[in-house]
Amino acid sequence: MKKKHIIRLVLIVIAIMIFAMSYKLVMISEGESTVKLVSGIVKLSFSKKDYIEISKEKYIAKSDSMDEFIQYMEESGWTFKEQLGSGYVFYNEEKTKTISTRKFTKKYLIISTE
């Protein structure tokens, strides 16, 4: 009986490791802490929000939620001007700001407002 539990535990650990390794290169290439990205995805998965701030001027968002993020920017005093590829251009009375988006996984985007 104990052998079966140990074998199941080992198989679960191996499955988790394979899953983690399949996303490791994507997470490393983003330049963000893996913990921040994963915790952001977990928070987003269990909330009704469409985007969550993961660090200063970086957000993780559901892939289909850019309209909601544009609305957030407009509520913050920015006016949407145009989309240029994966960039979104906003302006206010003083300056122009370009926000870039990158596909993180099939379901999530990383939005950088720097």
C-alpha positions as a LaTeX table, in Angstrom:
\begin{tabular}{lrrr}
\hline
Residue & $x$ (\AA) & $y$ (\AA) & $z$ (\AA) \\
\hline
Met1 & 0.00 & 0.00 & 0.00 \\
Lys2 & 2.79 & 2.44 & 0.86 \\
Lys3 & 4.57 & 1.62 & $-2.41$ \\
Lys4 & 1.52 & 2.69 & $-4.41$ \\
His5 & 1.35 & 6.03 & $-2.58$ \\
Ile6 & 5.04 & 6.65 & $-3.12$ \\
Ile7 & 4.78 & 5.78 & $-6.81$ \\
Arg8 & 1.80 & 8.13 & $-7.21$ \\
Leu9 & 3.64 & 10.92 & $-5.42$ \\
Val10 & 6.71 & 10.44 & $-7.62$ \\
Leu11 & 4.55 & 10.50 & $-10.76$ \\
Ile12 & 2.82 & 13.69 & $-9.62$ \\
Val13 & 6.17 & 15.36 & $-8.89$ \\
Ile14 & 7.49 & 14.31 & $-12.32$ \\
Ala15 & 4.36 & 15.68 & $-14.02$ \\
Ile16 & 4.75 & 19.00 & $-12.20$ \\
Met17 & 8.41 & 19.17 & $-13.17$ \\
Ile18 & 7.62 & 18.51 & $-16.83$ \\
Phe19 & 4.93 & 21.20 & $-16.77$ \\
Ala20 & 7.29 & 23.68 & $-15.11$ \\
Met21 & 10.11 & 22.93 & $-17.53$ \\
Ser22 & 7.84 & 23.50 & $-20.53$ \\
Tyr23 & 7.19 & 27.08 & $-19.39$ \\
Lys24 & 10.62 & 27.77 & $-17.86$ \\
Leu25 & 12.18 & 29.30 & $-20.97$ \\
Val26 & 9.22 & 31.62 & $-21.52$ \\
Met27 & 9.31 & 32.79 & $-17.91$ \\
Ile28 & 13.07 & 33.35 & $-17.90$ \\
Ser29 & 12.96 & 35.32 & $-21.16$ \\
Glu30 & 10.50 & 37.82 & $-19.71$ \\
Gly31 & 13.01 & 39.25 & $-17.25$ \\
Glu32 & 10.48 & 39.11 & $-14.44$ \\
Ser33 & 10.60 & 37.00 & $-11.36$ \\
Thr34 & 8.97 & 33.65 & $-12.03$ \\
Val35 & 7.28 & 33.88 & $-8.65$ \\
Lys36 & 5.69 & 37.23 & $-9.55$ \\
Leu37 & 4.45 & 35.93 & $-12.88$ \\
Val38 & 3.02 & 32.72 & $-11.47$ \\
Ser39 & 1.44 & 34.46 & $-8.49$ \\
Gly40 & $-0.07$ & 37.04 & $-10.85$ \\
Ile41 & $-1.58$ & 34.30 & $-13.00$ \\
Val42 & $-2.94$ & 32.52 & $-9.93$ \\
Lys43 & $-4.48$ & 35.75 & $-8.58$ \\
Leu44 & $-5.95$ & 36.52 & $-11.99$ \\
Ser45 & $-7.38$ & 33.02 & $-12.31$ \\
Phe46 & $-9.24$ & 33.27 & $-9.02$ \\
Ser47 & $-10.49$ & 36.83 & $-9.41$ \\
Lys48 & $-12.99$ & 38.58 & $-11.61$ \\
Lys49 & $-10.37$ & 41.11 & $-12.73$ \\
Asp50 & $-8.99$ & 41.21 & $-16.26$ \\
Tyr51 & $-5.50$ & 42.41 & $-15.30$ \\
Ile52 & $-3.29$ & 42.57 & $-12.20$ \\
Glu53 & $-0.22$ & 44.67 & $-11.46$ \\
Ile54 & 2.78 & 42.37 & $-10.90$ \\
Ser55 & 5.43 & 45.05 & $-10.43$ \\
Lys56 & 5.90 & 48.76 & $-10.95$ \\
Glu57 & 4.53 & 49.54 & $-14.42$ \\
Lys58 & 4.05 & 45.84 & $-15.34$ \\
Tyr59 & 0.77 & 44.01 & $-15.49$ \\
Ile60 & $-0.36$ & 40.53 & $-16.41$ \\
Ala61 & $-3.69$ & 40.39 & $-18.23$ \\
Lys62 & $-6.02$ & 37.93 & $-19.83$ \\
Ser63 & $-5.33$ & 37.85 & $-23.57$ \\
Asp64 & $-8.76$ & 39.21 & $-24.49$ \\
Ser65 & $-8.83$ & 42.08 & $-21.99$ \\
Met66 & $-6.99$ & 44.96 & $-23.67$ \\
Asp67 & $-10.22$ & 46.95 & $-23.99$ \\
Glu68 & $-10.56$ & 46.89 & $-20.20$ \\
Phe69 & $-6.92$ & 47.96 & $-19.78$ \\
Ile70 & $-7.41$ & 50.84 & $-22.25$ \\
Gln71 & $-10.43$ & 51.91 & $-20.18$ \\
Tyr72 & $-8.26$ & 51.78 & $-17.03$ \\
Met73 & $-5.64$ & 54.00 & $-18.68$ \\
Glu74 & $-8.33$ & 56.47 & $-19.77$ \\
Glu75 & $-9.68$ & 56.57 & $-16.20$ \\
Ser76 & $-6.10$ & 57.34 & $-15.09$ \\
Gly77 & $-6.01$ & 60.48 & $-17.24$ \\
Trp78 & $-4.62$ & 59.13 & $-20.52$ \\
Thr79 & $-6.37$ & 59.31 & $-23.88$ \\
Phe80 & $-6.04$ & 56.39 & $-26.28$ \\
Lys81 & $-4.66$ & 57.50 & $-29.64$ \\
Glu82 & $-3.84$ & 54.40 & $-31.70$ \\
Gln83 & $-2.54$ & 50.85 & $-31.76$ \\
Leu84 & 0.77 & 50.18 & $-33.51$ \\
Gly85 & 1.26 & 46.43 & $-33.69$ \\
Ser86 & 1.64 & 45.25 & $-30.08$ \\
Gly87 & 2.02 & 48.83 & $-28.84$ \\
Tyr88 & $-0.74$ & 51.14 & $-27.68$ \\
Val89 & $-0.19$ & 54.91 & $-27.80$ \\
Phe90 & $-1.75$ & 57.16 & $-25.16$ \\
Tyr91 & $-1.37$ & 60.89 & $-24.55$ \\
Asn92 & $-2.34$ & 63.49 & $-22.02$ \\
Glu93 & $-1.79$ & 67.25 & $-21.85$ \\
Glu94 & 1.91 & 66.85 & $-21.05$ \\
Lys95 & 3.28 & 63.78 & $-22.83$ \\
Thr96 & 2.80 & 60.68 & $-24.93$ \\
Lys97 & 3.14 & 57.15 & $-23.57$ \\
Thr98 & 3.49 & 53.90 & $-25.50$ \\
Ile99 & 2.47 & 50.70 & $-23.78$ \\
Ser100 & 3.88 & 47.45 & $-25.08$ \\
Thr101 & 2.27 & 44.03 & $-24.82$ \\
Arg102 & 3.86 & 40.60 & $-25.13$ \\
Lys103 & 2.12 & 37.28 & $-25.36$ \\
Phe104 & 3.15 & 35.29 & $-22.29$ \\
Thr105 & 1.07 & 32.18 & $-22.79$ \\
Lys106 & $-1.98$ & 31.43 & $-24.89$ \\
Lys107 & $-4.23$ & 32.97 & $-22.23$ \\
Tyr108 & $-2.09$ & 35.79 & $-20.78$ \\
Leu109 & $-0.30$ & 38.97 & $-21.85$ \\
Ile110 & 2.39 & 40.97 & $-20.12$ \\
Ile111 & 1.71 & 44.69 & $-20.36$ \\
Ser112 & 4.59 & 47.09 & $-19.83$ \\
Thr113 & 3.76 & 50.76 & $-19.22$ \\
Glu114 & 7.37 & 51.94 & $-18.87$ \\
\hline
\end{tabular}
